[in-house]
């Protein structure tokens, strides 16, 4: 697949998943200082997002603001990786992409290089995981400059983020069997060096025969006024005992 055709397809597929996942490529450009990029010290920028969230939902508390900040940092890179690997059999330069800060949110991304790695998921996922781990380690280091953020805390959120994309992949590619997707989930956990016990978060619904996720982490959004427990939350009554 030619490079320009790949990026056109990636950006189109991304917007089909959610319009917030809006991408572009400006090859050879330098990352905008206002964007989050691995070459920057993003500490102040990320703290600014955290403070916005604290002002928007003061009742949520530190644990919610930090969880929300981390999830916002990671969602686009994970989504893009899954779309690219499973829909296009390729991987762009995830590690060096820029992410755009919006009010209370992170939405929009830019690639500065056009290099691509092509291959099957089994070939490409280890490289994708290495790039994502490097990127997320840099985010955790940036945050650690102004608050404590434990690897165990972020690893639970990363595992749930990966497994959530496995669920979304099944909804977009219904021909993929649950058994295949569980094997892919295991692959992602292995290359991220995350415990295989996270696989128990995936259940096969006996009615739909599709996968269902019960997260191991809670985003704590229920602490915010007018918000409820997420359907995949381990605290949700329907998920007790699963």
TAGISUL-V488785 format. One record per residue. N is the residue number from 1. RES is the residue in one letter. PHI is phi in radians with two decimals (NA if undefined). PSI is psi in degrees with one decimal (none if undefined). OMEGA is omega as a letter, one per 40 degrees, with the letter a starting at -180 (999 if undefined). Layout:
BEGIN
n=[N/N]
res=[RES/RES]
phi=[PHI/PHI]
psi=[PSI/PSI]
omega=[OMEGA/OMEGA]
END
This chain:
BEGIN
n=[1/2/3/4/5/6/7/8/9/10/11/12/13/14/15/16/17/18/19/20/21/22/23/24/25/26/27/28/29/30/31/32/33/34/35/36/37/38/39/40/41/42/43/44/45/46/47/48/49/50/51/52/53/54/55/56/57/58/59/60/61/62/63/64/65/66/67/68/69/70/71/72/73/74/75/76/77/78/79/80/81/82/83/84/85/86/87/88/89/90/91/92/93/94/95/96/97/98/99/100/101/102/103/104/105/106/107/108/109/110/111/112/113/114/115/116/117/118/119/120/121/122/123/124/125/126/127/128/129/130/131/132/133/134/135/136/137/138/139/140/141/142/143/144/145/146/147/148/149/150/151/152/153/154/155/156/157/158/159/160/161/162/163/164/165/166/167/168/169/170/171/172/173/174/175/176/177/178/179/180/181/182/183/184/185/186/187/188/189/190/191/192/193/194/195/196/197/198/199/200/201/202/203/204/205/206/207/208/209/210/211/212/213/214/215/216/217/218/219/220/221/222/223/224/225/226/227/228/229/230/231/232/233/234/235/236/237/238/239/240/241/242]
res=[X/X/X/X/X/X/X/X/X/X/X/X/X/X/X/X/X/X/X/X/X/X/X/X/X/X/X/X/X/X/X/X/X/X/X/X/X/X/X/X/X/X/X/X/X/X/X/X/X/X/X/X/X/X/X/X/X/X/X/X/X/X/X/X/X/X/X/X/X/X/X/X/X/X/X/X/X/X/X/X/X/X/X/X/X/X/X/X/X/X/X/X/X/X/X/X/X/X/X/X/X/X/X/X/X/X/X/X/X/X/X/X/X/X/X/X/X/X/X/X/X/X/X/X/X/X/X/X/X/X/X/X/X/X/X/X/X/X/X/X/X/X/X/X/X/X/X/X/X/X/X/X/X/X/X/X/X/X/X/X/X/X/X/X/X/X/X/X/X/X/X/X/X/X/X/X/X/X/X/X/X/X/X/X/X/X/X/X/X/X/X/X/X/X/X/X/X/X/X/X/X/X/X/X/X/X/X/X/X/X/X/X/X/X/X/X/X/X/X/X/X/X/X/X/X/X/X/X/X/X/X/X/X/X/X/X/X/X/X/X/X/X]
phi=[NA/-1.05/-1.00/-1.13/-1.18/-1.05/-1.15/-1.04/-1.17/-1.07/-1.17/-1.16/-1.12/-1.08/-1.22/-1.22/-1.25/-2.85/-1.10/-1.24/-1.61/-1.87/-2.09/-2.71/-2.26/-2.21/-1.08/1.42/-1.39/-1.58/-1.05/-1.10/-1.07/-1.40/-1.57/-1.52/-2.58/-1.09/-1.40/-1.66/-1.48/-1.58/-0.95/-1.17/-1.10/-1.19/-1.09/-1.08/-1.13/-1.00/-1.20/-1.04/-1.12/-1.18/-1.36/-1.24/-2.32/-1.05/-1.29/-1.20/1.51/-0.98/-1.08/-1.15/-1.05/-1.22/-1.09/-1.11/-1.04/-1.13/-1.05/-1.15/-1.14/-1.71/-1.14/-1.15/-1.00/-1.20/-1.03/-1.07/-1.07/-1.15/-1.04/-1.20/-1.17/-1.67/-1.78/-2.17/0.88/-2.70/-2.47/-1.49/-1.43/-1.09/-1.03/-1.79/-1.31/-1.78/-2.10/-1.70/-1.54/-1.97/-1.12/1.09/-2.74/-2.12/-2.67/1.78/-2.54/-2.35/-1.67/-1.94/-2.35/-1.83/-1.07/-2.29/-2.02/-1.85/2.79/-1.25/-0.94/-1.09/-1.37/-1.68/-0.98/-1.03/-1.22/-1.05/-1.11/-1.07/-1.13/-1.14/-1.10/-1.09/-1.12/-1.21/-1.08/-1.18/-1.11/-1.10/-1.12/-1.04/-1.20/-1.12/-1.21/-2.25/-2.79/-1.34/-2.49/-1.40/-1.01/-1.07/-1.12/-1.23/-1.13/-1.10/-1.18/-1.13/-1.02/-1.15/-1.13/-1.15/-1.19/-1.08/-1.26/-1.08/-1.10/-1.15/-1.08/-1.14/-1.24/-1.53/-2.22/-1.11/-1.35/-1.29/-1.29/-1.08/-1.12/-1.09/-1.19/-1.12/-1.11/-1.18/-1.07/-1.10/-1.06/-1.07/-1.11/-1.12/-1.28/-1.50/1.02/-1.80/-1.02/-1.17/-1.06/-1.12/-1.06/-1.16/-1.25/-1.64/-2.13/-1.64/-1.15/-1.22/-1.49/-1.63/1.07/-1.86/-1.27/-2.28/-1.90/-2.01/-1.09/-1.61/-1.96/-2.04/-1.37/1.17/-1.13/-1.11/-1.30/-1.50/-0.98/1.39/-1.88/-2.07/-1.11/-1.21/-1.14/-1.71/-1.31/-1.14/-1.42/-1.13/-0.96/-1.17/-1.78/-1.17/1.49/-1.42]
psi=[126.3/150.3/-47.0/-35.6/-38.5/-51.6/-36.5/-43.6/-41.9/-46.8/-36.5/-46.7/-37.9/-43.5/-24.3/-31.2/-48.5/137.0/-17.6/-17.8/73.7/118.6/164.2/168.0/129.7/84.4/134.6/-1.3/157.9/142.8/136.7/134.5/-24.3/-14.9/161.3/121.9/146.9/-22.3/-11.5/160.3/103.1/6.7/-51.4/-39.7/-45.8/-38.6/-35.9/-40.1/-44.9/-43.6/-35.2/-45.4/-37.3/-32.1/-34.0/-40.4/70.4/-26.2/-14.4/-35.9/165.5/-44.6/-40.6/-47.1/-40.7/-41.7/-45.4/-42.2/-46.0/-45.8/-39.2/-37.1/-33.5/-18.6/-43.0/-49.4/-39.2/-47.0/-47.0/-40.5/-46.0/-44.3/-45.2/-45.7/-44.9/-20.1/-25.9/-1.8/45.7/168.7/124.4/-175.5/77.5/-41.9/-35.0/11.7/157.0/148.7/142.0/135.1/126.9/178.3/117.2/18.1/162.6/120.1/131.3/138.1/154.4/132.2/142.2/-4.9/150.7/5.6/139.0/147.2/124.8/148.7/175.8/164.4/-40.7/-31.6/-37.4/-30.6/-42.1/-38.4/-41.2/-44.3/-41.1/-44.1/-44.2/-41.1/-41.9/-43.1/-47.3/-33.5/-37.3/-37.8/-44.0/-38.7/-42.0/-44.6/-34.6/-14.3/-22.2/-5.9/161.4/131.1/107.9/142.8/-36.3/-38.2/-49.8/-32.0/-37.7/-42.9/-38.6/-45.2/-45.4/-35.2/-40.7/-46.4/-32.3/-37.5/-28.5/-43.0/-45.4/-34.3/-39.8/-33.9/-31.4/-24.4/72.4/-13.9/-15.2/127.6/155.9/-36.1/-42.6/-43.6/-35.1/-39.3/-38.8/-38.4/-42.0/-39.6/-47.2/-43.5/-40.4/-47.5/-21.3/-4.5/42.5/147.8/139.1/-15.0/-20.2/-21.2/-27.3/-11.6/-19.8/125.3/149.4/117.2/123.9/-19.9/-49.2/-16.0/19.8/161.8/147.0/140.1/129.7/108.9/156.5/-16.9/158.2/132.7/-10.0/16.3/-21.9/-17.2/-14.8/144.3/130.2/5.0/150.6/172.1/140.2/153.1/-26.1/12.0/138.8/-18.7/-14.8/135.8/-35.9/-18.2/0.1/130.2/-3.2/none]
omega=[i/a/a/i/i/a/i/i/a/a/i/i/a/a/i/i/i/i/i/a/a/a/i/i/i/a/i/a/i/i/i/a/a/a/i/a/a/a/a/i/a/a/a/a/a/i/i/i/i/a/i/a/i/i/a/a/a/a/a/i/a/a/i/a/a/i/i/i/a/i/i/i/a/a/a/i/i/i/a/i/a/i/a/a/a/i/a/i/a/i/i/a/a/a/a/i/i/i/a/i/i/i/i/a/i/a/a/a/a/i/a/i/a/a/a/i/a/i/i/i/a/i/a/a/i/i/i/a/i/i/a/i/i/i/a/i/i/i/a/i/i/a/a/i/a/i/i/i/a/i/i/i/a/a/i/a/i/i/i/i/i/a/i/i/i/i/a/i/i/i/i/i/a/i/i/a/i/a/i/a/i/i/i/i/i/i/a/i/a/a/i/a/i/a/i/i/i/i/a/i/i/i/i/i/a/a/a/a/i/i/i/i/i/a/i/a/i/a/i/a/i/i/a/a/i/a/a/i/i/a/i/a/i/i/a/a/a/a/i/i/i/999]
END
